Amino acid sequence: MVMKKILIALVSFFGLSILLFGGIGLFQGAMTRTTLHIVSGSENKALEPLVRDWGESNRADVHFTYMGSVDIARELSKGSATEFDAVWPANSLWIELGDTEKVVKHDRSVLRSPVVLGLRRSIAQDLGWIGRDDITIQDIHTAAEQGQFRLSMTSATQSNSGASAFFGFLYALAGNPDLLTMEHLKDEALLDQVRDLLGQVDRSSGSSGWLADALVDNPNAFDAMFNYEALVIEANQRLSASGQEPLYVIYPANGLSVADSPLGFIAKGDADKEAKFLELQNYLSQPAPQDHLMSLGRRAGLLGVDASNADKTVWNPDWGIDLNRAIAPIPTPNSDVIGEALRLYQTELRKPSFTVWALDVSGSMGGQPIEELKGAMRLLLDPDAAAVNLLQASSRDITVILPFNHDAGQPIILTGGDKVEATQALNFVNNLQADGGTDVYFAIYKAFELMKPYHEDGTLFDYLPAVVAMTDGASAPDNREPVLNYMRKSPYAGDIPIHTIAFGEADEAQLQELANISVGRLFHAGSDLAKSLRNAKGYN
C-alpha cells in the first residue's frame, strides 16, 4: 500500500513536471521572434513605421539599413555573404544589376511611383502644358534648352530617380524600342542627343529626398525637377502649406520610368526567415496597408487606380496628378546594358563637373586624420577605385585640390580623367602635411577666385560647379562676413553650392550656414571620412 502511494506520487510529480516544462517550452516557442535585416533605398523611410508596427504584432524584429542605389547593387553582388536578409530598392534594375549570384527570390513590387517632371505651375501655364498628356521628353528638352526653366535631377549613378529619368531619356530619344540594347549605346547620334539633354541640368544631387527638400526650401533657386511623383506630392503639400507656388506634374508621353519598389528575400538557407519574410510581403499587399501607402502618395497595386475616393489633399488634380492615366513604363534592360549605360553616363554623357576640393590640413589633422584624408582622396582620384562607386571623372571634368589651414595652399588642377594627371594629383595629396590654424572661409574665397576666369569667359555654367569644403575643427571667424558679402555681391559665387563635410571637432553650425546659404549639403563624416567624400562627390 505504501509502495502504491509512492508510485502514485512519483507519477503525479513527473506528470506535473512534464506539464510544467512542456508549458514553458510552448511559452518560449510562442515568444520566439524572427529578425529581418532589410537593406533599403531611402525613399522607403516613410514606410518604416508601417513595417515596424507589423513586426511588433507578428513576433518579428525588423531593422532597416538605408543605402544608395549603387551601394545596394554592390551589396547584392556579395551573394549569400551579405549580412542582409531582404532587399527593398526603388527599382528592379538595381537587383538586375547587382544580383549576379541570383540569391534574390520572391521579389515583388510593393508600390509604384512614376518618375515625373515637377514644374512650377506658372511656367507650365505659360508653356501651355496644363491639362495635356502629350508632352514628350523632346518637348522638355527643347523648353529647357530655350531657357524656359532651370532643370534639376539627381545623379543617375548615385540615385534611382536620376537613373530612371536617364533610362527614360535613352528610350525616348532612341524611338521607344521594345528593349534597350548595346547597339543603342553605340549610336553616336543618340548619345549626342542624350548628352545635350543632360547638359541642360542646372542642379544635381545624390539624393531624391534632398533635391525635393532643397526645392521647397529654396524656391528662387529651382524651377523644375525630375523626381518621383510621390516626392512631388510631398513637396507640393509643403509648398502649399507655406503659401508658395506648387509644382505641376508632367508625365512624359514617352520614356516614362516607374520606380516599382520590389521587396525581395535574400536566400541563405534560413527557412524561418523566409517564412516570416513572406508573411511581411503578404501583409503589405492587403487592403489596409495598401490604403496607407496611397495616403502617403504612393501608388499601391496597379499603376492606374480608382481615383473616385482618392484624398484630394494628396492626389490633387490641380497639381496635374492623374490617377486614371494609363501608364506604360519602359522595360528594364539586361544587366550588361544597365552597367554600360551607367558607365557612359558617368564618363561621357552627364554635364561635366567643376569641383574645388578645399581640404583641411591644419595642425589638428596631424597623424591619423590626415592619413584618412589621403586614403579617402585616393578612392576618388584613382580611376579604377572611383569606378567601383561609379564616381570616375569624365573627359570634360575639372577637378581642383586646394589644401588649406589658416591660409590657402597652392592648388593642383586636373582636367578630364587623364591618368597621368590623376597620378600627379595622388602624389600631391600623399605629400600633404598637417600644420597651422584653420580658416575655411578664406579657402572658400580662394575656391571662388579659381572659378572666376571661367565666369569671365562665359563657360562656368557649362559645368556643374561646386565647392566641397572638408574640415575637422572650428574655423577662425575673421573672414566669415567678407566671404558672405562676396557671395551676395558676386554675379556667380552665390549660384555655386558649397557642400561641407564635418570631421572630428568641426563646428557644424559654421558648416551648416555655408551649406544653407548656397543650397549645398552638410555631410557628417563620423568615423568614415571616405564615405562622406564619396557622397559629396555624388552631388555634382
Helices and strands as residue ranges (DSSP letters): H 2-31, E 34-40, G 42-47, H 48-57, E 60-66, H 69-76, G 79-81, E 86-88, H 92-98, E 104-109, E 111-120, H 121-127, H 137-145, E 151-154, H 160-173, H 182-185, H 188-198, E 201-205, H 208-217, E 224-228, H 229-241, E 247-250, E 258-259, E 262-266, H 271-284, H 287-295, E 299-300, G 317-319, H 335-344, I 345-349, E 353-360, G 363-365, H 368-381, H 383-388, E 398-404, E 412-415, H 419-430, H 440-456, G 460-462, E 464-471, H 480-489, G 493-495, E 498-502, H 508-518, E 522-524, H 529-537
